[in-house]
Amino acid sequence: MKIGETFDRSRSTRAHWVVCGMAFATLGVTASCRGRQSAIEPAGRGAEEIADLFWWMTGGAVVIWVGVVALTVYAIRARPVAHGGHWNAMLIIGGGALLPTLVLAALLIYGLSMLPPLLASAPEGSLKINVVGEQWWWRVRYEPPNGEPVDLANEIRLPVGEPVQFELASPDVIHSFWIPSLGGKMDMIPGRRTRIALEPTRTGRFRGACAEYCGTAHALMAFDVVVMEKAEFERWLEAQRQSAAEPAGPLATLGRERFFANGCSACHAIRGTEAKGVVGPNLTHVGSRLTLGAGIVPNDRGGFVRWIEKTDHAKPGVHMPHFGMLPRAELDALAAYLESLQ
Ligand code: CUA
């Protein structure tokens, strides 16, 4: 059997597999790139620029890939012909050195030209938000240009169309603060203060994540991001500034009593009460947040019970101890109280 015959017979099968593989890869890539945590479905100025760079680089890669495949097919099928030394030198110098240098230099210049606007600070008088990466959650403090700071955790709400200055820090390990839909990522480094300005361009709910391996629960260190209209945002911030509401109903009242009896206030603060702990997240309005445990547990009665009863199951490596020894009725009461903190 001649080699050429084998090639011909298997060629259509192979081409079929290649086309199928590419189709599945394309479907998989596009399906996984959409949604609340997508850098190529931008909802912020920085993310728009980064998405542009991504598409230019992807376009460049596709052109190079098609060129290489075309040359490979040509090399397989072409009748061997002796080329002159001049032609060989042109091919090696042009295709092997000149072309990659030009393409990579162009992409480098394009990418570097993006850095100054991406790293620029928000204008003076912009809303400032301090975020501290903890093990493994996010301590958040709003510092509005006019008004008292507001402490919360694991959730960030932003006004649409306004630049916001983030000041980032960490007390112990390195984290990376990243809201892919809004912009680039920035490391949070112990002993240093890093900054990033973000400007959301459309309203919606997005997801932020830690983008630097920081320990056991790194993959369970997320946060919710909600971009709102300016007036709605102002109302939300005003509500967050208020002290906690009095518990309504006997179950929530019992829950508050058990909260203090079990020593929860040693680690958590609830504005307007005796709870002033600073080790764990501020719980003043924890019931109004979208999720619990830094983006991993639904915020409802069952979610609170699950979290308090088995913190270490929900988040292995968590510093908060579990309270599985408490009777179910007491867990329900605690959950009712925390849920009432709207
Ligand atoms: Cu924090 Cu990874």
py3Dmol code that shows the C-alpha trace and the ligand (Angstrom):
import py3Dmol

protein = """\
ATOM      1  CA  MET A   1       0.000   0.000   0.000  1.00  0.00           C
ATOM      2  CA  LYS A   2       1.287   3.416  -0.876  1.00  0.00           C
ATOM      3  CA  ILE A   3       1.626   6.068   1.830  1.00  0.00           C
ATOM      4  CA  GLY A   4      -0.436   8.510  -0.243  1.00  0.00           C
ATOM      5  CA  GLU A   5      -3.443   6.131  -0.271  1.00  0.00           C
ATOM      6  CA  THR A   6      -3.472   5.808   3.529  1.00  0.00           C
ATOM      7  CA  PHE A   7      -3.412   9.587   3.818  1.00  0.00           C
ATOM      8  CA  ASP A   8      -6.339  10.020   1.392  1.00  0.00           C
ATOM      9  CA  ARG A   9      -8.577   7.451   3.061  1.00  0.00           C
ATOM     10  CA  SER A  10      -8.123   8.761   6.585  1.00  0.00           C
ATOM     11  CA  ARG A  11      -8.115  12.423   5.610  1.00  0.00           C
ATOM     12  CA  SER A  12     -11.881  12.966   5.636  1.00  0.00           C
ATOM     13  CA  THR A  13     -12.265  11.212   9.034  1.00  0.00           C
ATOM     14  CA  ARG A  14      -9.495  13.278  10.504  1.00  0.00           C
ATOM     15  CA  ALA A  15     -10.911  16.514   9.099  1.00  0.00           C
ATOM     16  CA  HIS A  16     -14.281  15.548  10.560  1.00  0.00           C
ATOM     17  CA  TRP A  17     -12.749  15.159  14.033  1.00  0.00           C
ATOM     18  CA  VAL A  18     -10.852  18.432  13.734  1.00  0.00           C
ATOM     19  CA  VAL A  19     -14.025  20.329  12.763  1.00  0.00           C
ATOM     20  CA  CYS A  20     -16.036  18.644  15.587  1.00  0.00           C
ATOM     21  CA  GLY A  21     -13.296  19.406  18.109  1.00  0.00           C
ATOM     22  CA  MET A  22     -13.104  23.053  17.079  1.00  0.00           C
ATOM     23  CA  ALA A  23     -16.899  23.409  17.224  1.00  0.00           C
ATOM     24  CA  PHE A  24     -17.044  21.941  20.750  1.00  0.00           C
ATOM     25  CA  ALA A  25     -14.083  24.038  21.889  1.00  0.00           C
ATOM     26  CA  THR A  26     -15.719  27.207  20.535  1.00  0.00           C
ATOM     27  CA  LEU A  27     -19.040  26.340  22.196  1.00  0.00           C
ATOM     28  CA  GLY A  28     -17.329  25.541  25.488  1.00  0.00           C
ATOM     29  CA  VAL A  29     -15.244  28.706  25.449  1.00  0.00           C
ATOM     30  CA  THR A  30     -18.126  31.044  24.568  1.00  0.00           C
ATOM     31  CA  ALA A  31     -20.539  29.362  27.032  1.00  0.00           C
ATOM     32  CA  SER A  32     -18.097  29.621  29.940  1.00  0.00           C
ATOM     33  CA  CYS A  33     -17.156  33.214  29.165  1.00  0.00           C
ATOM     34  CA  ARG A  34     -20.576  34.725  29.780  1.00  0.00           C
ATOM     35  CA  GLY A  35     -22.316  35.693  32.981  1.00  0.00           C
ATOM     36  CA  ARG A  36     -21.639  37.529  36.239  1.00  0.00           C
ATOM     37  CA  GLN A  37     -17.904  36.964  36.266  1.00  0.00           C
ATOM     38  CA  SER A  38     -16.842  37.474  32.683  1.00  0.00           C
ATOM     39  CA  ALA A  39     -13.920  39.627  31.586  1.00  0.00           C
ATOM     40  CA  ILE A  40     -15.126  39.586  27.979  1.00  0.00           C
ATOM     41  CA  GLU A  41     -18.651  40.728  28.737  1.00  0.00           C
ATOM     42  CA  PRO A  42     -17.511  44.060  30.194  1.00  0.00           C
ATOM     43  CA  ALA A  43     -19.565  46.275  32.485  1.00  0.00           C
ATOM     44  CA  GLY A  44     -16.795  48.733  33.340  1.00  0.00           C
ATOM     45  CA  ARG A  45     -14.285  51.060  31.627  1.00  0.00           C
ATOM     46  CA  GLY A  46     -11.223  48.999  32.546  1.00  0.00           C
ATOM     47  CA  ALA A  47     -12.883  45.730  31.537  1.00  0.00           C
ATOM     48  CA  GLU A  48     -13.793  47.219  28.138  1.00  0.00           C
ATOM     49  CA  GLU A  49     -10.140  48.026  27.421  1.00  0.00           C
ATOM     50  CA  ILE A  50      -8.995  44.619  28.637  1.00  0.00           C
ATOM     51  CA  ALA A  51     -11.634  42.882  26.495  1.00  0.00           C
ATOM     52  CA  ASP A  52     -10.447  44.888  23.456  1.00  0.00           C
ATOM     53  CA  LEU A  53      -6.878  43.728  24.098  1.00  0.00           C
ATOM     54  CA  PHE A  54      -8.110  40.143  24.501  1.00  0.00           C
ATOM     55  CA  TRP A  55      -9.923  40.216  21.142  1.00  0.00           C
ATOM     56  CA  TRP A  56      -6.938  41.783  19.345  1.00  0.00           C
ATOM     57  CA  MET A  57      -4.630  39.120  20.776  1.00  0.00           C
ATOM     58  CA  THR A  58      -7.105  36.355  19.963  1.00  0.00           C
ATOM     59  CA  GLY A  59      -7.470  37.719  16.403  1.00  0.00           C
ATOM     60  CA  GLY A  60      -3.679  37.831  16.039  1.00  0.00           C
ATOM     61  CA  ALA A  61      -3.368  34.275  17.386  1.00  0.00           C
ATOM     62  CA  VAL A  62      -6.022  33.034  14.932  1.00  0.00           C
ATOM     63  CA  VAL A  63      -4.247  34.665  11.972  1.00  0.00           C
ATOM     64  CA  ILE A  64      -0.910  33.116  13.010  1.00  0.00           C
ATOM     65  CA  TRP A  65      -2.551  29.731  13.646  1.00  0.00           C
ATOM     66  CA  VAL A  66      -4.241  29.729  10.226  1.00  0.00           C
ATOM     67  CA  GLY A  67      -0.947  30.722   8.604  1.00  0.00           C
ATOM     68  CA  VAL A  68       0.967  27.923  10.360  1.00  0.00           C
ATOM     69  CA  VAL A  69      -1.697  25.306   9.515  1.00  0.00           C
ATOM     70  CA  ALA A  70      -1.781  26.463   5.876  1.00  0.00           C
ATOM     71  CA  LEU A  71       2.010  26.169   5.651  1.00  0.00           C
ATOM     72  CA  THR A  72       1.871  22.717   7.289  1.00  0.00           C
ATOM     73  CA  VAL A  73      -0.731  21.486   4.808  1.00  0.00           C
ATOM     74  CA  TYR A  74       1.309  22.979   1.978  1.00  0.00           C
ATOM     75  CA  ALA A  75       4.462  21.260   3.244  1.00  0.00           C
ATOM     76  CA  ILE A  76       2.651  17.885   3.435  1.00  0.00           C
ATOM     77  CA  ARG A  77       1.063  18.100   0.015  1.00  0.00           C
ATOM     78  CA  ALA A  78       3.621  20.012  -2.036  1.00  0.00           C
ATOM     79  CA  ARG A  79       5.817  18.119  -4.411  1.00  0.00           C
ATOM     80  CA  PRO A  80       9.384  18.358  -3.035  1.00  0.00           C
ATOM     81  CA  VAL A  81      11.285  20.972  -5.039  1.00  0.00           C
ATOM     82  CA  ALA A  82      14.769  22.219  -4.401  1.00  0.00           C
ATOM     83  CA  HIS A  83      14.730  25.907  -3.426  1.00  0.00           C
ATOM     84  CA  GLY A  84      17.592  28.281  -3.832  1.00  0.00           C
ATOM     85  CA  GLY A  85      19.611  29.546  -0.867  1.00  0.00           C
ATOM     86  CA  HIS A  86      18.179  33.046  -1.229  1.00  0.00           C
ATOM     87  CA  TRP A  87      14.560  31.823  -0.921  1.00  0.00           C
ATOM     88  CA  ASN A  88      15.408  29.724   2.170  1.00  0.00           C
ATOM     89  CA  ALA A  89      17.122  32.644   3.865  1.00  0.00           C
ATOM     90  CA  MET A  90      14.109  34.891   3.140  1.00  0.00           C
ATOM     91  CA  LEU A  91      11.729  32.309   4.618  1.00  0.00           C
ATOM     92  CA  ILE A  92      13.764  31.743   7.768  1.00  0.00           C
ATOM     93  CA  ILE A  93      14.607  35.392   8.444  1.00  0.00           C
ATOM     94  CA  GLY A  94      11.232  36.763   7.356  1.00  0.00           C
ATOM     95  CA  GLY A  95       8.890  34.113   8.752  1.00  0.00           C
ATOM     96  CA  GLY A  96      11.032  32.941  11.663  1.00  0.00           C
ATOM     97  CA  ALA A  97      12.392  36.219  13.018  1.00  0.00           C
ATOM     98  CA  LEU A  98      10.971  39.336  11.358  1.00  0.00           C
ATOM     99  CA  LEU A  99       7.265  38.471  11.373  1.00  0.00           C
ATOM    100  CA  PRO A 100       7.057  37.286  15.051  1.00  0.00           C
ATOM    101  CA  THR A 101       9.137  40.265  16.181  1.00  0.00           C
ATOM    102  CA  LEU A 102       6.844  42.727  14.397  1.00  0.00           C
ATOM    103  CA  VAL A 103       3.626  41.046  15.611  1.00  0.00           C
ATOM    104  CA  LEU A 104       4.797  40.732  19.237  1.00  0.00           C
ATOM    105  CA  ALA A 105       6.225  44.267  19.287  1.00  0.00           C
ATOM    106  CA  ALA A 106       2.932  45.676  17.970  1.00  0.00           C
ATOM    107  CA  LEU A 107       0.935  43.777  20.620  1.00  0.00           C
ATOM    108  CA  LEU A 108       3.398  44.843  23.348  1.00  0.00           C
ATOM    109  CA  ILE A 109       3.136  48.523  22.384  1.00  0.00           C
ATOM    110  CA  TYR A 110      -0.669  48.270  22.215  1.00  0.00           C
ATOM    111  CA  GLY A 111      -0.810  46.514  25.621  1.00  0.00           C
ATOM    112  CA  LEU A 112       1.617  48.919  27.334  1.00  0.00           C
ATOM    113  CA  SER A 113      -0.254  51.963  26.019  1.00  0.00           C
ATOM    114  CA  MET A 114      -3.262  50.691  27.971  1.00  0.00           C
ATOM    115  CA  LEU A 115      -1.519  50.658  31.336  1.00  0.00           C
ATOM    116  CA  PRO A 116      -1.579  54.381  32.257  1.00  0.00           C
ATOM    117  CA  PRO A 117      -5.408  54.744  32.005  1.00  0.00           C
ATOM    118  CA  LEU A 118      -5.931  51.370  33.751  1.00  0.00           C
ATOM    119  CA  LEU A 119      -3.672  52.380  36.651  1.00  0.00           C
ATOM    120  CA  ALA A 120      -4.902  55.991  36.919  1.00  0.00           C
ATOM    121  CA  SER A 121      -6.559  57.095  40.161  1.00  0.00           C
ATOM    122  CA  ALA A 122     -10.173  58.213  40.318  1.00  0.00           C
ATOM    123  CA  PRO A 123     -10.594  62.034  40.361  1.00  0.00           C
ATOM    124  CA  GLU A 124     -10.390  63.868  43.711  1.00  0.00           C
ATOM    125  CA  GLY A 125     -13.673  63.735  45.590  1.00  0.00           C
ATOM    126  CA  SER A 126     -14.671  60.312  44.230  1.00  0.00           C
ATOM    127  CA  LEU A 127     -16.169  57.673  46.476  1.00  0.00           C
ATOM    128  CA  LYS A 128     -13.397  55.757  48.254  1.00  0.00           C
ATOM    129  CA  ILE A 129     -13.782  52.145  49.353  1.00  0.00           C
ATOM    130  CA  ASN A 130     -11.217  50.389  51.535  1.00  0.00           C
ATOM    131  CA  VAL A 131     -11.122  46.640  51.075  1.00  0.00           C
ATOM    132  CA  VAL A 132      -9.007  44.384  53.268  1.00  0.00           C
ATOM    133  CA  GLY A 133      -8.441  40.783  52.235  1.00  0.00           C
ATOM    134  CA  GLU A 134      -8.928  38.569  55.291  1.00  0.00           C
ATOM    135  CA  GLN A 135      -8.686  34.771  55.670  1.00  0.00           C
ATOM    136  CA  TRP A 136     -11.032  34.189  53.771  1.00  0.00           C
ATOM    137  CA  TRP A 137     -13.424  37.054  53.413  1.00  0.00           C
ATOM    138  CA  TRP A 138     -13.488  40.769  52.537  1.00  0.00           C
ATOM    139  CA  ARG A 139     -13.570  43.616  55.046  1.00  0.00           C
ATOM    140  CA  VAL A 140     -15.203  46.596  53.339  1.00  0.00           C
ATOM    141  CA  ARG A 141     -15.288  50.222  54.485  1.00  0.00           C
ATOM    142  CA  TYR A 142     -17.016  52.957  52.475  1.00  0.00           C
ATOM    143  CA  GLU A 143     -15.530  56.416  52.818  1.00  0.00           C
ATOM    144  CA  PRO A 144     -17.926  58.775  51.051  1.00  0.00           C
ATOM    145  CA  PRO A 145     -16.533  62.271  50.313  1.00  0.00           C
ATOM    146  CA  ASN A 146     -19.226  63.710  52.608  1.00  0.00           C
ATOM    147  CA  GLY A 147     -20.339  61.594  55.516  1.00  0.00           C
ATOM    148  CA  GLU A 148     -19.202  59.034  58.047  1.00  0.00           C
ATOM    149  CA  PRO A 149     -17.447  55.817  56.986  1.00  0.00           C
ATOM    150  CA  VAL A 150     -19.637  52.720  56.754  1.00  0.00           C
ATOM    151  CA  ASP A 151     -18.325  49.243  57.616  1.00  0.00           C
ATOM    152  CA  LEU A 152     -19.662  46.126  55.962  1.00  0.00           C
ATOM    153  CA  ALA A 153     -18.333  42.893  54.497  1.00  0.00           C
ATOM    154  CA  ASN A 154     -18.329  40.613  51.470  1.00  0.00           C
ATOM    155  CA  GLU A 155     -20.526  42.834  49.334  1.00  0.00           C
ATOM    156  CA  ILE A 156     -19.797  45.930  47.291  1.00  0.00           C
ATOM    157  CA  ARG A 157     -22.425  48.165  45.746  1.00  0.00           C
ATOM    158  CA  LEU A 158     -21.470  50.886  43.299  1.00  0.00           C
ATOM    159  CA  PRO A 159     -23.182  53.760  41.481  1.00  0.00           C
ATOM    160  CA  VAL A 160     -23.234  53.339  37.702  1.00  0.00           C
ATOM    161  CA  GLY A 161     -21.165  55.754  35.598  1.00  0.00           C
ATOM    162  CA  GLU A 162     -18.991  57.027  38.467  1.00  0.00           C
ATOM    163  CA  PRO A 163     -15.315  56.329  39.076  1.00  0.00           C
ATOM    164  CA  VAL A 164     -14.633  54.749  42.465  1.00  0.00           C
ATOM    165  CA  GLN A 165     -11.260  54.564  44.160  1.00  0.00           C
ATOM    166  CA  PHE A 166     -10.434  51.256  45.859  1.00  0.00           C
ATOM    167  CA  GLU A 167      -7.684  51.173  48.493  1.00  0.00           C
ATOM    168  CA  LEU A 168      -6.546  47.606  49.088  1.00  0.00           C
ATOM    169  CA  ALA A 169      -4.663  45.956  51.937  1.00  0.00           C
ATOM    170  CA  SER A 170      -4.097  42.647  53.693  1.00  0.00           C
ATOM    171  CA  PRO A 171      -2.924  41.917  57.251  1.00  0.00           C
ATOM    172  CA  ASP A 172      -1.241  38.576  56.585  1.00  0.00           C
ATOM    173  CA  VAL A 173      -1.258  36.756  53.233  1.00  0.00           C
ATOM    174  CA  ILE A 174      -1.372  38.015  49.636  1.00  0.00           C
ATOM    175  CA  HIS A 175      -4.810  38.124  48.002  1.00  0.00           C
ATOM    176  CA  SER A 176      -5.847  39.620  44.688  1.00  0.00           C
ATOM    177  CA  PHE A 177      -8.937  41.773  44.346  1.00  0.00           C
ATOM    178  CA  TRP A 178     -10.720  41.109  41.062  1.00  0.00           C
ATOM    179  CA  ILE A 179     -14.120  41.995  39.625  1.00  0.00           C
ATOM    180  CA  PRO A 180     -13.670  40.628  36.077  1.00  0.00           C
ATOM    181  CA  SER A 181     -16.777  42.362  34.701  1.00  0.00           C
ATOM    182  CA  LEU A 182     -15.549  45.779  35.856  1.00  0.00           C
ATOM    183  CA  GLY A 183     -11.796  45.876  35.387  1.00  0.00           C
ATOM    184  CA  GLY A 184      -8.360  44.460  36.059  1.00  0.00           C
ATOM    185  CA  LYS A 185      -7.130  42.751  39.187  1.00  0.00           C
ATOM    186  CA  MET A 186      -4.894  44.178  41.893  1.00  0.00           C
ATOM    187  CA  ASP A 187      -2.876  42.334  44.535  1.00  0.00           C
ATOM    188  CA  MET A 188      -3.455  42.970  48.248  1.00  0.00           C
ATOM    189  CA  ILE A 189      -0.042  42.782  49.848  1.00  0.00           C
ATOM    190  CA  PRO A 190       0.735  42.745  53.596  1.00  0.00           C
ATOM    191  CA  GLY A 191       2.554  45.910  54.628  1.00  0.00           C
ATOM    192  CA  ARG A 192       1.562  47.802  51.489  1.00  0.00           C
ATOM    193  CA  ARG A 193      -1.426  49.741  50.243  1.00  0.00           C
ATOM    194  CA  THR A 194      -2.387  49.169  46.626  1.00  0.00           C
ATOM    195  CA  ARG A 195      -4.984  51.029  44.580  1.00  0.00           C
ATOM    196  CA  ILE A 196      -7.299  50.504  41.671  1.00  0.00           C
ATOM    197  CA  ALA A 197     -10.007  52.742  40.222  1.00  0.00           C
ATOM    198  CA  LEU A 198     -13.089  51.157  38.667  1.00  0.00           C
ATOM    199  CA  GLU A 199     -15.926  52.760  36.765  1.00  0.00           C
ATOM    200  CA  PRO A 200     -19.023  50.632  36.122  1.00  0.00           C
ATOM    201  CA  THR A 201     -20.791  51.360  32.845  1.00  0.00           C
ATOM    202  CA  ARG A 202     -24.014  49.395  33.329  1.00  0.00           C
ATOM    203  CA  THR A 203     -26.173  48.227  36.195  1.00  0.00           C
ATOM    204  CA  GLY A 204     -26.373  44.583  37.226  1.00  0.00           C
ATOM    205  CA  ARG A 205     -25.182  41.979  39.668  1.00  0.00           C
ATOM    206  CA  PHE A 206     -21.623  40.717  39.256  1.00  0.00           C
ATOM    207  CA  ARG A 207     -19.193  38.499  41.092  1.00  0.00           C
ATOM    208  CA  GLY A 208     -15.794  39.339  42.468  1.00  0.00           C
ATOM    209  CA  ALA A 209     -13.184  36.775  43.448  1.00  0.00           C
ATOM    210  CA  CYS A 210      -9.765  36.382  44.972  1.00  0.00           C
ATOM    211  CA  ALA A 211      -7.354  35.872  42.093  1.00  0.00           C
ATOM    212  CA  GLU A 212      -4.239  34.893  44.046  1.00  0.00           C
ATOM    213  CA  TYR A 213      -3.848  31.575  45.838  1.00  0.00           C
ATOM    214  CA  CYS A 214      -3.941  32.569  49.510  1.00  0.00           C
ATOM    215  CA  GLY A 215      -4.642  29.373  51.456  1.00  0.00           C
ATOM    216  CA  THR A 216      -7.161  26.624  52.114  1.00  0.00           C
ATOM    217  CA  ALA A 217     -10.322  28.567  51.302  1.00  0.00           C
ATOM    218  CA  HIS A 218      -8.918  30.643  48.423  1.00  0.00           C
ATOM    219  CA  ALA A 219     -11.511  29.258  45.986  1.00  0.00           C
ATOM    220  CA  LEU A 220     -14.305  30.059  48.485  1.00  0.00           C
ATOM    221  CA  MET A 221     -13.397  33.722  48.834  1.00  0.00           C
ATOM    222  CA  ALA A 222     -15.848  35.549  46.615  1.00  0.00           C
ATOM    223  CA  PHE A 223     -18.052  38.615  46.964  1.00  0.00           C
ATOM    224  CA  ASP A 224     -21.136  40.087  45.381  1.00  0.00           C
ATOM    225  CA  VAL A 225     -20.983  43.296  43.389  1.00  0.00           C
ATOM    226  CA  VAL A 226     -24.131  45.230  42.595  1.00  0.00           C
ATOM    227  CA  VAL A 227     -24.054  48.235  40.275  1.00  0.00           C
ATOM    228  CA  MET A 228     -27.046  50.507  40.852  1.00  0.00           C
ATOM    229  CA  GLU A 229     -28.485  53.790  39.634  1.00  0.00           C
ATOM    230  CA  LYS A 230     -27.025  56.715  41.594  1.00  0.00           C
ATOM    231  CA  ALA A 231     -30.224  57.532  43.561  1.00  0.00           C
ATOM    232  CA  GLU A 232     -30.791  53.878  44.463  1.00  0.00           C
ATOM    233  CA  PHE A 233     -27.161  53.591  45.553  1.00  0.00           C
ATOM    234  CA  GLU A 234     -27.464  56.662  47.814  1.00  0.00           C
ATOM    235  CA  ARG A 235     -30.552  55.144  49.470  1.00  0.00           C
ATOM    236  CA  TRP A 236     -28.734  51.849  49.983  1.00  0.00           C
ATOM    237  CA  LEU A 237     -25.665  53.541  51.504  1.00  0.00           C
ATOM    238  CA  GLU A 238     -27.878  55.605  53.825  1.00  0.00           C
ATOM    239  CA  ALA A 239     -29.612  52.404  54.984  1.00  0.00           C
ATOM    240  CA  GLN A 240     -26.228  50.729  55.581  1.00  0.00           C
ATOM    241  CA  ARG A 241     -25.169  53.720  57.685  1.00  0.00           C
ATOM    242  CA  GLN A 242     -28.051  53.167  60.139  1.00  0.00           C
ATOM    243  CA  SER A 243     -27.720  51.168  63.334  1.00  0.00           C
ATOM    244  CA  ALA A 244     -29.206  47.688  63.449  1.00  0.00           C
ATOM    245  CA  ALA A 245     -32.964  47.400  63.817  1.00  0.00           C
ATOM    246  CA  GLU A 246     -34.509  46.008  67.002  1.00  0.00           C
ATOM    247  CA  PRO A 247     -35.452  42.341  66.533  1.00  0.00           C
ATOM    248  CA  ALA A 248     -39.107  41.873  65.669  1.00  0.00           C
ATOM    249  CA  GLY A 249     -40.858  38.875  67.193  1.00  0.00           C
ATOM    250  CA  PRO A 250     -39.964  36.455  70.004  1.00  0.00           C
ATOM    251  CA  LEU A 251     -37.709  34.151  67.920  1.00  0.00           C
ATOM    252  CA  ALA A 252     -35.446  36.985  66.720  1.00  0.00           C
ATOM    253  CA  THR A 253     -35.403  38.479  70.242  1.00  0.00           C
ATOM    254  CA  LEU A 254     -34.321  35.113  71.636  1.00  0.00           C
ATOM    255  CA  GLY A 255     -31.732  34.960  68.853  1.00  0.00           C
ATOM    256  CA  ARG A 256     -30.235  38.273  69.947  1.00  0.00           C
ATOM    257  CA  GLU A 257     -30.047  37.047  73.527  1.00  0.00           C
ATOM    258  CA  ARG A 258     -28.300  33.811  72.385  1.00  0.00           C
ATOM    259  CA  PHE A 259     -25.958  35.853  70.131  1.00  0.00           C
ATOM    260  CA  PHE A 260     -24.508  37.569  73.198  1.00  0.00           C
ATOM    261  CA  ALA A 261     -24.760  34.472  75.434  1.00  0.00           C
ATOM    262  CA  ASN A 262     -22.638  32.449  72.986  1.00  0.00           C
ATOM    263  CA  GLY A 263     -19.960  35.127  72.760  1.00  0.00           C
ATOM    264  CA  CYS A 264     -20.546  35.993  69.072  1.00  0.00           C
ATOM    265  CA  SER A 265     -19.987  39.660  69.921  1.00  0.00           C
ATOM    266  CA  ALA A 266     -16.339  38.946  70.736  1.00  0.00           C
ATOM    267  CA  CYS A 267     -15.666  38.645  66.993  1.00  0.00           C
ATOM    268  CA  HIS A 268     -18.556  40.456  65.287  1.00  0.00           C
ATOM    269  CA  ALA A 269     -19.810  44.029  65.502  1.00  0.00           C
ATOM    270  CA  ILE A 270     -23.453  45.075  65.192  1.00  0.00           C
ATOM    271  CA  ARG A 271     -23.811  48.870  65.170  1.00  0.00           C
ATOM    272  CA  GLY A 272     -26.215  50.078  67.856  1.00  0.00           C
ATOM    273  CA  THR A 273     -25.582  47.095  70.150  1.00  0.00           C
ATOM    274  CA  GLU A 274     -22.868  46.032  72.581  1.00  0.00           C
ATOM    275  CA  ALA A 275     -21.338  43.823  69.871  1.00  0.00           C
ATOM    276  CA  LYS A 276     -18.085  45.500  68.885  1.00  0.00           C
ATOM    277  CA  GLY A 277     -15.821  42.618  67.815  1.00  0.00           C
ATOM    278  CA  VAL A 278     -13.534  43.302  64.887  1.00  0.00           C
ATOM    279  CA  VAL A 279     -12.122  39.842  64.178  1.00  0.00           C
ATOM    280  CA  GLY A 280     -14.939  38.726  61.881  1.00  0.00           C
ATOM    281  CA  PRO A 281     -17.299  40.461  59.456  1.00  0.00           C
ATOM    282  CA  ASN A 282     -19.491  43.369  60.607  1.00  0.00           C
ATOM    283  CA  LEU A 283     -23.049  41.998  60.856  1.00  0.00           C
ATOM    284  CA  THR A 284     -25.049  45.237  61.242  1.00  0.00           C
ATOM    285  CA  HIS A 285     -27.026  44.618  58.029  1.00  0.00           C
ATOM    286  CA  VAL A 286     -26.009  41.040  57.292  1.00  0.00           C
ATOM    287  CA  GLY A 287     -29.619  40.071  56.515  1.00  0.00           C
ATOM    288  CA  SER A 288     -29.668  42.497  53.568  1.00  0.00           C
ATOM    289  CA  ARG A 289     -26.671  40.921  51.839  1.00  0.00           C
ATOM    290  CA  LEU A 290     -27.041  38.654  48.848  1.00  0.00           C
ATOM    291  CA  THR A 291     -24.937  35.777  50.172  1.00  0.00           C
ATOM    292  CA  LEU A 292     -23.197  34.550  53.328  1.00  0.00           C
ATOM    293  CA  GLY A 293     -19.702  33.240  54.028  1.00  0.00           C
ATOM    294  CA  ALA A 294     -18.112  35.478  51.330  1.00  0.00           C
ATOM    295  CA  GLY A 295     -20.254  34.573  48.357  1.00  0.00           C
ATOM    296  CA  ILE A 296     -20.778  30.868  48.987  1.00  0.00           C
ATOM    297  CA  VAL A 297     -23.998  30.315  51.016  1.00  0.00           C
ATOM    298  CA  PRO A 298     -27.483  31.625  50.114  1.00  0.00           C
ATOM    299  CA  ASN A 299     -28.653  34.341  52.491  1.00  0.00           C
ATOM    300  CA  ASP A 300     -31.793  32.848  54.041  1.00  0.00           C
ATOM    301  CA  ARG A 301     -32.837  31.174  57.306  1.00  0.00           C
ATOM    302  CA  GLY A 302     -31.479  27.783  56.194  1.00  0.00           C
ATOM    303  CA  GLY A 303     -28.243  29.380  54.985  1.00  0.00           C
ATOM    304  CA  PHE A 304     -27.597  30.996  58.382  1.00  0.00           C
ATOM    305  CA  VAL A 305     -28.293  27.712  60.202  1.00  0.00           C
ATOM    306  CA  ARG A 306     -26.031  25.777  57.848  1.00  0.00           C
ATOM    307  CA  TRP A 307     -23.258  28.331  58.219  1.00  0.00           C
ATOM    308  CA  ILE A 308     -23.336  28.596  62.034  1.00  0.00           C
ATOM    309  CA  GLU A 309     -23.792  24.861  62.557  1.00  0.00           C
ATOM    310  CA  LYS A 310     -21.053  23.690  60.186  1.00  0.00           C
ATOM    311  CA  THR A 311     -18.800  26.588  59.236  1.00  0.00           C
ATOM    312  CA  ASP A 312     -15.917  24.225  58.570  1.00  0.00           C
ATOM    313  CA  HIS A 313     -18.039  22.146  56.165  1.00  0.00           C
ATOM    314  CA  ALA A 314     -19.182  25.199  54.217  1.00  0.00           C
ATOM    315  CA  LYS A 315     -15.665  26.637  54.155  1.00  0.00           C
ATOM    316  CA  PRO A 316     -12.792  24.324  55.099  1.00  0.00           C
ATOM    317  CA  GLY A 317     -10.042  26.303  56.814  1.00  0.00           C
ATOM    318  CA  VAL A 318     -12.404  29.023  58.068  1.00  0.00           C
ATOM    319  CA  HIS A 319     -11.309  30.721  61.300  1.00  0.00           C
ATOM    320  CA  MET A 320     -14.818  30.964  62.739  1.00  0.00           C
ATOM    321  CA  PRO A 321     -15.543  27.929  64.951  1.00  0.00           C
ATOM    322  CA  HIS A 322     -18.645  25.864  64.212  1.00  0.00           C
ATOM    323  CA  PHE A 323     -21.535  25.878  66.677  1.00  0.00           C
ATOM    324  CA  GLY A 324     -22.903  22.404  65.921  1.00  0.00           C
ATOM    325  CA  MET A 325     -23.219  21.733  69.656  1.00  0.00           C
ATOM    326  CA  LEU A 326     -26.125  24.183  69.943  1.00  0.00           C
ATOM    327  CA  PRO A 327     -29.677  22.764  69.950  1.00  0.00           C
ATOM    328  CA  ARG A 328     -31.549  23.231  66.672  1.00  0.00           C
ATOM    329  CA  ALA A 329     -34.035  25.629  68.298  1.00  0.00           C
ATOM    330  CA  GLU A 330     -31.173  27.893  69.330  1.00  0.00           C
ATOM    331  CA  LEU A 331     -29.657  27.812  65.856  1.00  0.00           C
ATOM    332  CA  ASP A 332     -33.057  28.756  64.422  1.00  0.00           C
ATOM    333  CA  ALA A 333     -33.298  31.676  66.848  1.00  0.00           C
ATOM    334  CA  LEU A 334     -29.805  32.910  65.956  1.00  0.00           C
ATOM    335  CA  ALA A 335     -30.662  32.607  62.267  1.00  0.00           C
ATOM    336  CA  ALA A 336     -33.921  34.521  62.767  1.00  0.00           C
ATOM    337  CA  TYR A 337     -32.068  37.348  64.523  1.00  0.00           C
ATOM    338  CA  LEU A 338     -29.313  37.618  61.916  1.00  0.00           C
ATOM    339  CA  GLU A 339     -31.852  37.428  59.091  1.00  0.00           C
ATOM    340  CA  SER A 340     -33.758  40.312  60.686  1.00  0.00           C
ATOM    341  CA  LEU A 341     -30.678  42.563  60.473  1.00  0.00           C
ATOM    342  CA  GLN A 342     -31.807  44.145  57.211  1.00  0.00           C
TER     343      GLN A 342
END
"""
ligand_1 = """\
2
CUA
Cu -7.618 35.349 49.006
Cu -7.015 33.813 47.315
"""
view = py3Dmol.view(width=600, height=400)
view.addModel(protein, "pdb")
view.setStyle({"model": 0}, {"cartoon": {"style": "trace"}})
view.addModel(ligand_1, "xyz")
view.setStyle({"model": 1}, {"stick": {}})
view.zoomTo()
view.show()
